[in-house]
Amino acid sequence: MEFITREQFNQKVTVSDLVEALESLGYSVMLEKRPALTPEQRKYATKKIFSEPDILRQLEEAEKHLKEGNMDYFSGDEEQFSKLVDEVNDR
C-alpha cells in the first residue's frame, strides 16, 4: 500500500488526479453523475438522518460550541482551511 505525505495531502487534488492515482495502482475507474434525489427520497433521507441519536448529539454540541464562540469552521479560504487541517492533525 502506498501512503502520501502531509505535504501531498494538503495540496489541492482534483478528481482527475484521484482517477490517475487509482489507475496507476491497477484499478479501473468509471465515474458517472448520479441523478438528483426525488423529493420523496430527500424527505426519507432527512427523516432517517435526524432520527439518529449520534447525529442529534453532534448537532447539539455544534450549536453549543457556536454559541460559546468555540467553533472552528471553513469559510472558503484555502489558506485558512490548511491551517485548520494542521490544527486538527496536531491535536
Summary of the structure (lengths in Angstrom):
residues: 91
radius of gyration: 18.6
end to end distance: 25.9
largest distance: 48.8
contacts: 135
relative contact order: 0.08
helix: 58%
strand: 0%
